[in-house]
């Protein structure tokens, strides 16, 4: 038996011992469990704090006062999503630790449990590392949406064509991630390029910080330069051109805040 089944067998054997020996075995089991919980809490106190806050937020979100206030729900939902990764990693770690303790108790009497204990011992360090990684503070803006601007630089029509390539690239990337893309303004050329374009890129719902638009695109600002034989070149000569690109965080799904700009070129 593995997983929950392993726990059930442990509880059945504990109950059997309880019938034969009275309350002693039951109290020992409770004492062991309490010791395990205390050790886990001492090792990851920040995770326990996050779990308590996570539960409090869920209780607040269930209140009619919060449910009737979109701003409050948005704020609570964003924080709930930020804590979800820590809580998930912590619960996985605790479940693995509990299963390991159960397997060790049965290992002397059952070879299957001995093998299971060895496997769980090998998996426990990875679960601890995932939890430590989840506890590393993140950029508070990671879950925010982005307004991106792409502008053709030097290079004439070829720079505009390359800016159009960038526009299509980021649009397809956003679609692949499940984000929505809205073109707020665009200055196109006759050959299908763009002199400048402004995009609003938004995540759906309330994403976890690591899945936020800003988390994925905040390092995309800068200047890009490309050398290639342009579509506009008839003699096969290589031409250099550049584009600039900057991105801006948004405070909500529809409003922008002052920009942190970095230029990007193609």
C-alpha positions in Angstrom: 0.0 0.0 0.0 1.3 3.5 -0.8 0.2 7.1 -0.2 -3.1 7.4 1.6 -3.4 3.6 1.7 -0.1 3.5 3.7 -1.5 5.9 6.2 -4.7 3.9 6.5 -2.7 0.7 7.3 -0.7 2.6 9.8 -3.9 3.8 11.5 -5.3 0.3 11.5 -2.2 -1.2 13.2 -2.2 1.7 15.7 -5.9 0.9 16.5 -5.0 -2.8 16.9 -2.2 -1.9 19.4 -4.6 0.4 21.2 -7.1 -2.5 21.7 -4.4 -4.7 23.2 -2.4 -2.1 25.2 -5.0 0.6 26.1 -4.4 4.3 25.6 -0.6 4.0 25.7 0.0 3.4 22.0 -2.4 6.1 21.0 -0.7 8.7 23.1 2.7 7.7 21.8 1.4 8.1 18.2 0.0 11.5 19.0 3.3 12.5 20.7 5.3 11.4 17.6 3.0 13.3 15.3 3.2 16.4 17.4 7.0 16.2 17.5 7.1 15.9 13.6 4.8 18.9 13.2 6.9 20.9 15.7 10.1 20.1 13.8 8.6 21.0 10.5 7.3 24.3 11.8 10.7 25.1 13.3 12.5 24.3 10.1 10.1 26.4 7.9 8.4 29.0 10.2 7.8 31.4 7.3 5.9 28.7 5.5 3.6 28.2 8.5 3.1 32.0 8.7 2.2 32.0 5.0 -0.3 29.1 5.5 -2.0 31.0 8.3 -2.3 34.1 6.2 -3.6 32.0 3.3 -6.4 30.5 5.4 -7.3 34.0 6.8 -7.5 35.4 3.3 -9.8 32.5 2.3 -12.1 33.3 5.2 -12.1 37.0 4.3 -13.0 36.2 0.7 -15.9 34.2 1.9 -17.4 37.2 3.7 -20.2 39.1 2.0 -18.5 42.5 2.7 -15.5 41.4 0.7 -17.5 39.7 -2.1 -19.4 42.8 -2.8 -16.3 45.0 -3.1 -14.4 44.3 -6.4 -11.3 46.2 -5.2 -11.1 44.2 -2.0 -11.6 40.9 -3.8 -8.9 41.9 -6.4 -6.4 42.7 -3.6 -7.2 39.5 -1.7 -7.1 37.4 -4.8 -3.7 38.8 -5.8 -2.3 38.0 -2.3 -4.0 34.6 -2.3 -2.3 33.7 -5.6 1.1 35.0 -4.3 0.8 32.6 -1.3 -0.5 29.7 -3.2 2.9 28.5 -4.4 4.3 28.5 -0.9 1.3 26.7 0.6 1.3 24.1 -2.1 5.0 23.4 -1.7 4.6 23.3 2.1 1.7 20.8 2.0 3.5 18.6 -0.5 6.6 18.6 1.9 4.4 17.8 4.9 2.6 15.0 3.1 5.9 13.5 2.0 7.3 13.7 5.5 4.2 12.0 7.0 4.4 9.2 4.4 8.0 8.7 5.2 7.4 8.4 8.9 4.6 5.9 8.3 6.8 3.9 6.0 9.6 3.8 8.5 7.2 2.5 11.2 6.2 -0.4 8.9 9.6 -1.0 7.3 10.8 -3.6 9.9 7.8 -5.8 9.2 7.3 -5.3 5.5 9.9 -5.2 2.7 7.5 -3.1 0.5 7.4 -0.4 3.2 11.2 -0.5 3.5 11.6 0.1 -0.2 9.0 2.9 0.0 10.8 4.5 2.9 14.0 4.5 0.8 12.2 6.1 -2.1 10.6 8.8 0.1 14.0 9.6 1.7 15.4 10.3 -1.7 12.5 12.5 -2.6 12.4 14.5 0.6 15.4 16.8 -0.1 13.8 17.9 -3.4 10.6 18.7 -1.7 12.5 20.8 0.9 14.3 22.6 -1.8 11.1 23.4 -3.7 9.7 24.9 -0.5 12.9 26.9 0.1 12.7 28.2 -3.4 9.0 29.1 -3.0 9.9 31.1 0.2 12.4 33.4 -1.7 10.8 36.9 -1.8 9.6 37.8 -5.3 9.3 41.1 -7.1 5.9 42.5 -5.8 5.0 43.6 -9.3 5.5 40.1 -10.9 1.8 39.4 -11.1 1.0 42.7 -12.9 0.1 43.3 -16.5 2.2 45.1 -19.0 2.0 47.9 -21.7 4.7 47.3 -24.3 5.9 49.8 -26.9 7.9 48.8 -29.9 9.3 51.6 -32.1 11.3 51.3 -35.3 14.8 52.9 -35.1 17.4 53.5 -37.7 17.1 51.6 -40.9 14.1 53.1 -42.6 11.5 50.7 -44.0 13.6 47.6 -43.0 13.6 48.8 -39.3 9.8 49.1 -39.6 9.6 45.5 -41.0 11.7 44.2 -38.1 9.5 46.0 -35.6 6.6 44.2 -37.3 8.4 40.9 -36.7 8.8 41.8 -33.1 5.1 42.6 -32.8 4.1 39.3 -34.2 6.6 37.4 -32.1 5.3 38.9 -28.8 1.7 38.5 -29.9 2.2 34.8 -30.5 4.2 34.4 -27.3 1.3 36.0 -25.3 -1.3 33.8 -27.0 0.8 30.7 -26.2 0.8 31.8 -22.5 -2.9 32.4 -22.6 -2.7 36.1 -22.2 -4.8 38.7 -24.0 -3.2 41.2 -26.3 -4.9 44.6 -27.2 -3.3 46.9 -29.7 -3.8 50.4 -28.2 -2.2 52.3 -31.0 -0.3 51.4 -34.2 1.4 53.3 -37.0 1.8 50.8 -39.8 3.7 51.1 -43.1 2.6 50.2 -46.6 4.9 47.1 -46.7 3.5 45.6 -43.6 5.9 47.0 -41.0 5.2 49.3 -38.1 6.9 52.5 -37.1 5.5 52.3 -33.6 2.9 50.2 -31.8 1.6 50.0 -28.2 0.3 46.8 -26.8 -1.6 46.0 -23.6 -0.8 42.5 -22.5 -3.0 41.1 -19.7 -3.1 37.7 -17.9 -6.5 36.1 -17.4 -7.8 35.9 -13.9 -5.3 36.3 -11.0 -2.1 34.5 -11.9 0.6 33.3 -9.6 3.5 35.7 -9.4 5.8 33.4 -11.4 3.2 33.2 -14.2 2.5 37.0 -14.3 3.1 39.0 -17.4 5.5 41.4 -15.8 7.5 38.4 -14.4 8.0 37.1 -17.9 8.6 40.4 -19.8 10.3 42.8 -17.3 13.7 42.0 -18.8 12.6 42.5 -22.4 13.3 46.2 -22.5 16.3 47.4 -24.4 17.7 48.0 -27.9 17.8 45.4 -30.6 20.0 45.5 -33.7 19.8 43.1 -36.6 21.9 42.6 -39.8 20.2 40.8 -42.7 19.3 41.1 -46.3 16.1 43.1 -46.2 13.0 42.5 -48.3 13.5 46.0 -49.7 17.0 45.1 -51.0 17.3 44.1 -54.7 21.1 43.5 -54.9 21.5 41.2 -51.9 23.3 43.7 -49.7 23.2 43.2 -45.9 21.6 46.1 -44.0 21.7 46.9 -40.3 18.7 48.4 -38.5 17.5 48.8 -34.9 14.2 49.0 -32.9 13.5 50.3 -29.4 11.1 48.6 -27.0 10.0 49.4 -23.5 7.4 48.0 -21.2 5.3 49.4 -18.4 3.7 47.8 -15.3 0.0 48.3 -14.7 -1.6 48.6 -11.3 -4.9 47.0 -12.3 -6.2 45.2 -15.3 -7.0 48.5 -17.0 -4.9 51.4 -15.6 -1.2 52.1 -16.0 1.3 53.5 -13.5 4.5 55.5 -14.2 6.8 53.6 -16.4 10.1 51.9 -15.8 11.6 52.2 -19.2 14.3 50.3 -20.9 14.8 50.5 -24.6 15.1 47.6 -26.9 16.3 47.3 -30.5 15.9 44.9 -33.2 
